[in-house]
């Protein structure tokens, strides 16, 4: 059995995004998100360990930006990213977004 590499809980989302790497500049959809990384559903070509710039639109008025490393790649489908750096403000916005998401999920189960 493969060891789980994720160090933070992830949520299923459907968020518009844009990314830019060495070979591509594309629009995308983030489908899986945590404080440490995400899965980007997109065309375009990336290489393992490539550093890409990612912008995620959390709401109509709120976006966050990250520099991230490609940690897995699914040809023609998308790729997984590990966030490397961002502004403290963007990190706080993402944390707040995820906290709200987890709270709403807990309330639905209650």
C-alpha positions in Angstrom: 0.0 0.0 0.0 1.4 3.4 -1.0 2.1 5.8 1.9 -0.1 9.0 2.0 2.1 11.9 1.2 -0.4 14.7 2.1 0.3 16.5 5.3 -2.9 18.5 5.4 -6.6 17.6 4.9 -7.8 18.3 1.4 -11.3 19.3 0.1 -13.0 18.7 -3.2 -13.6 22.0 -4.9 -14.3 23.4 -8.4 -12.4 26.7 -8.5 -11.2 28.6 -11.6 -7.5 29.1 -11.8 -4.7 30.3 -14.1 -1.1 29.0 -14.1 2.1 29.7 -15.8 5.1 27.4 -16.2 8.2 27.2 -18.3 6.3 25.8 -21.4 2.7 26.9 -20.9 0.3 29.6 -19.7 -3.1 28.1 -19.2 -6.5 28.4 -17.6 -7.5 25.5 -15.3 -9.8 24.2 -12.6 -8.5 23.4 -9.1 -10.4 20.2 -8.0 -8.6 19.3 -4.8 -7.2 21.9 -2.3 -5.3 22.0 1.0 -3.1 24.5 2.8 -0.1 22.8 1.3 -1.1 22.1 -2.3 -3.7 21.2 -4.9 -4.6 19.3 -8.0 -4.9 21.4 -11.2 -7.2 20.0 -13.9 -5.7 21.5 -17.1 -4.1 21.0 -20.5 -0.5 22.2 -21.0 2.8 20.5 -20.3 4.7 20.5 -17.1 7.7 18.6 -15.8 8.2 17.0 -12.4 9.7 19.5 -9.9 9.0 22.4 -12.2 8.1 25.6 -10.5 4.9 27.2 -11.6 2.9 30.3 -10.7 -0.7 29.6 -9.8 -3.7 32.0 -9.3 -6.8 30.5 -7.7 -10.1 32.4 -7.6 -11.7 31.4 -4.3 -14.7 33.7 -4.7 -15.9 36.3 -7.2 -13.8 38.9 -5.4 -11.0 36.9 -3.8 -7.9 35.3 -5.4 -4.8 33.8 -4.0 -1.4 33.4 -5.7 1.3 30.8 -5.1 4.6 29.6 -6.4 4.4 25.8 -6.4 6.3 22.7 -7.3 4.9 20.0 -9.6 4.9 16.8 -7.5 2.8 14.6 -9.7 1.8 14.8 -13.3 -1.1 13.1 -15.2 -0.5 13.6 -18.9 -3.4 15.4 -20.6 -5.4 15.6 -17.4 -3.5 17.9 -15.0 -0.9 17.9 -12.2 -0.5 18.1 -8.4 1.3 21.0 -6.8 3.0 21.6 -3.5 2.8 25.2 -2.5 6.3 26.7 -2.0 5.7 30.4 -1.3 3.1 33.1 -1.2 2.4 36.3 0.6 1.3 36.0 4.3 -2.0 37.6 3.2 -2.7 34.9 0.6 -1.8 32.1 3.0 -4.2 33.6 5.6 -7.0 34.0 3.0 -6.6 30.3 1.9 -6.6 29.1 5.5 -9.8 31.1 6.3 -11.4 29.7 3.1 -10.6 26.1 4.1 -11.6 26.6 7.7 -15.0 27.9 6.5 -15.3 24.9 4.2 -14.5 22.4 7.0 -17.0 24.2 9.3 -19.8 24.0 6.8 -19.1 20.3 6.1 -19.2 19.6 9.9 -22.5 21.4 10.2 -24.0 19.4 7.3 -23.0 16.2 9.1 -24.5 17.3 12.4 
